[in-house]
């Protein structure tokens, strides 16, 4: 180990980080200054990677869970030679147009494995990456060759380990014995408000031991010790490892090191000058020549390592042509759409049940579909045909028992999806989407096509009462940019919704499913299977021009059809099923006008809050529920709230 060069690399990282934050007059210099030695040994000696091929499938993953310290990551990506990142980018840290955003953003710079910043989610996402590595290794490695054999590393701080999502995910990681997950804990005992003992005095090591992790301890400032502890972590194959590294936030700053004053603010001109003098940094945005030379030599070694893997992969491909076909499909990012189950007009079936039948067919055709539910496999009616449960004993399994951990489940699903090779899904009740929403937001921000199955979609779940009856949830989820929310109205629509979800490649899809049975209805539009992809289509069309258009979603389409049958027979009513309001609203005007002609009175019907329906109907023509539910049989709950086909018929006739 070239200690002198590593010291120069750490010095360079500190120099770049403090100058970038000072120039931007914004940022978090404390972590990059306090953990620079870890970055040097991690990027220089520990990681299996090749900056010239950052998408190499068998690379080690590194996640900066403490994303506020983003200059730590940017400086080492730059020093180690990742493509596309320039010194000018670093000089424009936190400025519009610079890939060096305030927190690491997935897709902006090669080498950023996931968006981080919301504390704890990076560590939870890394659990998903470790799960993906484990199952892909079990499915593709042979007795002769290991073509999937890498580690997932994380740098987390006190904030990450205080957030509940990391507890959810790390508890599961210990249970699953994810031995190739290694987390470095930057233990500096400082958060924004001051010392951690203001609110955080637990023994983190004992907590993680209770989770089933190996816990190791050392210094952030001893290169050889960090490398030794990492090797010790690798030797423990039956447990993930937490390496607690004692550190000093803002190390090198004469007056601010070890204080909360350096956590999230620039050093200031005077302290910056003093710090540079103390560290021996000769100028602005300084990179030591010794560090440049060190990483240049490393780049050639990394290329040779990747080339060796490629030779192994080519030999494996020759020896295992069927596995290679599976590999190509897994990593193509494409979905196979099989022949799907059929349903008959008049069948009464809940969309969650129909979705389960569709999912079984899709799972058989897409053996890389992986996920599970938050202890709601049967109520959510999600299943993977013929799949084993993922565990330490059956790592080839595709079904994950996430336990009652909605937030952790969603963040882990992001990690599975980000890793590559697998298509991730997860499931819970719609009312509990509140628990997973922050991770869904990152799915959308990173444009990851995770599929979320959210069942029990309205007050019509009945007896469980207001805690389980969603009211505001659909509109709250619609508010997240780049989310496709699909609420199918019958079994046939549920089939198309699953196909649409599998075909989506640039963002998450939410499948909102009913518990109650819904009648499969006749569709007036012979091209409805194509039109549904616009977000809406005509279910029932009157003779001549319509006088009233009823727009309904999900189970309320059944309600709308019943209401039309009860309404004034002389009134010409058109019924529209709007499986996705946002998708339909994004269509060209000509498509929207063909389904909902302008100038015609519109009545909307959705068993949830009215927010957003004002675009389509006058307030008095919006049938909605804007209060919490009640406990009781579904039909009586609907009658209690006046949310019935009789009430809708009266509104149509008004």
Order of alpha helices (4+ residues) and beta strands (2+ residues): alpha-alpha-alpha-beta-alpha-alpha-alpha-beta-alpha-alpha-beta-beta-beta-alpha-beta-alpha-beta-alpha-alpha-alpha-beta-alpha-beta-alpha-beta-alpha-beta-alpha-beta-alpha-beta-alpha-beta-beta-alpha-beta-beta-alpha-beta-alpha-alpha-beta-beta-alpha-alpha
